[in-house]
Amino acid sequence: MPRARNRVASRQRRRKVLGMAKGYWGSRSKIYTVAKHSVEKGLQYSYRDRRKRKQQFRRLWIIRINAAARLNGTTYSRLAGALRREGIVLNRKVLADLAMNEPATFARVVQEAHGT
């Protein structure tokens, strides 16, 4: 009895990988084995960098808050401590947005935090 190879599934699997490799340069988008390695590595990078992006945004927000805080006569760490003491619950994303787009409101938040 001949061996069944399930050619339909094999072709679908290869087509899926080559589809994911579309736009890659040279044989990375044409040859299955090369494309498979490239796609697997790309998926590893995308998984890692989805987590990395969160760290990068947090770092950016802290830099923006610190710059705006220094314009208002304090530092990031003092401001964070004062906000915690006063019970003002604003996350870094919101504070950074206020610092960038509404400096007057951010200055008011700084004053409230320091009890002025």
Secondary structure, 3 states (H helix, E strand, C coil): CCCCCCHHHHHHHHHHHHHHCCCCCHHHCCCHHHHHHHHHHHHHHHHHHHHHHHHHHHHHHHHHHHHHHHHCCCCHHHHHHHHHHHCCCCCHHHHHHHHHHCHHHHHHHHHHHCCC
